[in-house]
Amino acid sequence: MTTALEYYIIDLRPEWNARPYISLWGPNNGGYVYSVRDGYAGRYTQSNLLPGYHYKHRYGSLRSLDRFPVLCSIVENLAGPPRTEGRFRIESGGPVILNTGDNRTHLRRYRLNIGDPTAFDRRTKPAEAKPSEAAPSGRLAERVSDAPNKGVAA
């Protein structure tokens, strides 16, 4: 009998880069936690993971992935004790993953790819026209259609 591989959901949104520790999803998609201690961070199997929900990026580059699964064993190898004094202390204990550029790069490198990673890339989707960019309507449309076509050959 084989056991299913388990993954933590890592959340590396850019606005959290100044936080001291890397955020993980809690159990049952509930909230964010820092500690990988049993019962704190959620453990997910591949059958529980959904592209676009557990795997997402907003800025058109796989280097800037916001949220993605990583094998629990890889995450646990990066984790260490939290600070116990000062501003970023965690009283509930660790282990935690320090929020460093090297750790973020390592986690992105070992992410699990679900489906087509470019499917969530805004640059590959057709742009939707904003209401202000849509074809004019009403009185504005009449004025636009009445305007002379300067420089257009007949």
Rosetta blueprint (number, residue, H / E / L):
1 M L
2 T L
3 T L
4 A L
5 L L
6 E E
7 Y E
8 Y E
9 I E
10 I E
11 D E
12 L L
13 R L
14 P H
15 E H
16 W H
17 N L
18 A L
19 R L
20 P L
21 Y E
22 I L
23 S E
24 L E
25 W E
26 G L
27 P H
28 N H
29 N H
30 G L
31 G L
32 Y E
33 V E
34 Y L
35 S L
36 V L
37 R L
38 D L
39 G L
40 Y L
41 A L
42 G L
43 R L
44 Y E
45 T E
46 Q H
47 S H
48 N H
49 L L
50 L L
51 P E
52 G L
53 Y L
54 H L
55 Y E
56 K E
57 H E
58 R L
59 Y L
60 G L
61 S L
62 L H
63 R H
64 S H
65 L E
66 D E
67 R E
68 F E
69 P E
70 V E
71 L E
72 C H
73 S H
74 I H
75 V H
76 E H
77 N H
78 L H
79 A L
80 G E
81 P L
82 P L
83 R L
84 T L
85 E L
86 G L
87 R L
88 F L
89 R L
90 I L
91 E L
92 S L
93 G L
94 G L
95 P L
96 V E
97 I L
98 L E
99 N L
100 T L
101 G H
102 D H
103 N H
104 R H
105 T H
106 H H
107 L H
108 R H
109 R H
110 Y L
111 R E
112 L L
113 N L
114 I L
115 G L
116 D L
117 P H
118 T H
119 A H
120 F H
121 D L
122 R H
123 R H
124 T H
125 K L
126 P L
127 A L
128 E L
129 A L
130 K L
131 P H
132 S H
133 E H
134 A L
135 A L
136 P L
137 S L
138 G H
139 R H
140 L H
141 A H
142 E H
143 R H
144 V H
145 S H
146 D H
147 A L
148 P L
149 N L
150 K L
151 G L
152 V L
153 A L
154 A L
